[in-house]
């Protein structure tokens, strides 16, 4: 049986070695030079979102962008930075098959990385 399409994410705060709880993120669908907002949510205590961002009838193939509000997160947890470097981290990606797409973010105040997870 084929895996149905769904999109999930997970955010890890690598500065503190723990999940990034309470981080705001937005999901947009991208159409050429414009996009439209699909949803806004926050990560839970495990750095995940309680439900898949997209699944079932809401899942569509195409270009998407996850926007992570990392500057707001580090401000909220009281990280005292002399000069903030990262504020918004956008990750644009393509979903081209009915599959599970997991787009995690590993972030510190000065760097980030992502990959297609499982």
C-alpha positions in Angstrom: 0.0 0.0 0.0 1.4 3.4 -1.0 2.1 6.0 1.7 -0.3 8.9 1.5 1.1 12.3 1.3 1.8 14.4 4.4 4.1 17.1 5.6 5.6 17.3 9.1 8.4 19.3 10.7 10.5 19.3 13.9 12.7 22.2 15.3 15.7 21.5 17.4 17.5 24.3 19.3 21.2 23.3 18.9 22.4 26.0 21.3 20.6 24.5 24.2 20.5 20.9 22.9 16.7 20.6 23.2 13.5 20.9 21.1 12.5 24.5 20.2 9.2 24.7 22.0 6.8 27.4 21.1 8.4 28.5 17.9 6.0 30.2 15.4 6.1 28.9 11.8 4.1 29.6 8.7 3.4 27.4 5.7 3.0 28.9 2.2 2.3 27.4 -1.2 4.5 29.0 -3.9 3.2 29.7 -7.4 6.0 31.2 -9.5 6.7 34.7 -8.2 3.9 34.7 -5.6 2.7 32.6 -2.7 -0.3 32.2 -0.5 -0.5 31.5 3.2 -1.8 28.1 4.2 -1.4 28.1 8.0 0.4 29.5 11.0 1.1 27.4 14.1 3.6 26.9 16.9 5.8 24.0 17.9 4.9 21.9 21.0 7.1 21.0 23.9 8.8 18.3 21.7 9.6 20.9 19.0 7.0 19.4 16.7 3.6 20.4 15.5 0.7 18.4 17.0 -0.8 17.5 13.6 0.8 17.1 10.2 1.0 20.5 8.4 -0.6 18.9 5.4 -2.2 15.5 4.9 -5.1 13.7 3.2 -7.2 16.0 1.0 -5.1 19.0 2.0 -1.9 17.5 0.7 -0.9 18.8 -2.7 2.3 18.4 -4.7 4.2 21.6 -5.7 6.5 24.2 -4.2 6.1 25.2 -0.6 7.9 27.4 1.9 8.1 26.9 5.7 9.0 30.2 7.5 10.4 29.7 10.9 10.4 32.7 13.3 13.7 32.0 15.0 14.5 35.5 16.2 11.2 35.7 18.0 11.9 32.3 19.6 15.3 33.2 20.9 14.0 36.6 22.2 11.1 34.8 24.0 13.3 32.3 25.8 15.5 35.1 27.0 18.7 34.5 25.0 20.7 37.7 25.4 22.3 38.4 22.1 24.4 41.5 21.6 23.6 41.5 17.9 20.9 39.3 16.5 21.9 37.5 13.3 19.0 35.2 12.3 15.4 36.4 12.4 13.3 34.6 9.9 14.5 31.3 8.3 12.6 30.4 5.1 12.9 26.9 3.6 11.6 26.5 0.1 11.1 22.9 -1.1 9.3 20.8 -3.6 6.9 18.0 -3.0 6.6 15.8 -6.1 5.1 12.6 -5.0 2.4 11.3 -2.6 4.9 10.6 0.3 5.8 11.6 3.8 7.9 14.8 3.6 9.5 15.7 6.9 11.4 19.1 6.9 13.3 19.5 10.2 15.2 22.6 11.2 18.3 22.5 13.4 18.9 26.1 14.5 21.1 28.3 16.7 21.2 32.1 16.8 24.0 32.1 14.1 23.3 29.1 11.9 20.8 26.6 10.7 20.5 23.4 8.6 17.7 21.3 7.2 17.3 18.0 5.3 14.6 15.8 4.0 13.9 13.5 7.0 11.6 10.6 7.4 
